[in-house]
Amino acid sequence: MLDVHSFVDARIYKNDQEVIQDALRFLVRGRPDLRVRLAIHRYQIEEVSLAKAASLAGVSWAQMKDILVAHGIQPRLGPETLEDAEQEVNALREYFETAR
């Protein structure tokens, strides 16, 4: 049976946290549905912006809006603060840079 400590003991990773982070990265790459569910959760609970939720889910802003509506969640449109607006701009930049 594999465990986190085996990877550290074999000097494949420096510590347990690196193993866990890498495993989570591969999990969400292989399961896009989990990325979407996590983005929905963070949108609702942590109140990340729509653009940030879209970036987390790996979908466009318009697709994320449609996903939220399909889950019975009314999208919050437009930033409420300057900080929110900056986060949306940064999330959109990140999305378009990775889409290239």
N, C-alpha and C positions, 0 to 999 in steps of 0.2 A: 504494500500500500504506500502510495506517495504521501509525503507530508512536506510542509514548508521547510522544516529544519533540514531535511535531506538535501535540498537545493543549496542551502547555506553551507552545510557541512561539506558538500562536494565543491564548494567555492565557485558555483555557477552564478550566485548572487551574493552581494555583500551582507544582506540582512533579510529578516522576515518580511519587512515592509516592501522591499524591492520585488520579492517573489509575488506578494499579494497584488501589488500594483500592475505587474506584468500580466498576471493571470486575469485580472479584471479587464485590462485592455483587450486581451484576446477574446474574452467572453463577450464583450459588447461588439467587437468586430464580427464575431460569428453569429451573434443574435441581435440583428438590428431592431427587433421588436422590443428587446430590453432597453435599448437606447431611447426609443420612443416613450416607453412607459416611465423611464427615469426622468425624461424631459418633462412629461406631463406632471409627474409628482413634484418636481422642483418648481415648475411654473405655478402650481397650486400652493404648495407649502412654503417654499422659500421666496416666492414672488419674484423669480427671475423674469426678465423681459421676454416678450414673444420672440424677438430675434435671438436671444441667448438660448431659449428653449429649442428653437429651430436648429441652431448650431449644435447643441448637445445631441439632438435627435438625428442630425445628419441629413436634414431635409430643408427645403426652402421655407422662407417666411410664410408664403401663401399656403404651402402644404401643411405647415404646423398649425396655422389658423384653422384649416379644414379638419385636421386631426382633433384639435380641441373641441370644435363644434360637434364632431361625430361622437365625442365622449361626453357630450352634454355640458361642456365648459364654455362659458361666454368669454371670448378673448378680451383682454384689456388692451385697447388700442391707444396708441400714443403714450409717450413717456410722461410720467407725473413730475419728475424732477430733472434738473440738468444732469445729474449723475446717471439717472436712468437713460437719458438720451445718449450720453457718452457710451454707456454699456451697449446700447443697441447699435450704435455706429461701429464700435469695436467688434461686436459679434458679427455684423454684416461684413466687415472687412475680412475677418477670419474666414468666414464662409466662402467669400469670393476668391480669397487667396488659395484655399484648399481645393476649390472647384476647377482651378486652372489645369 
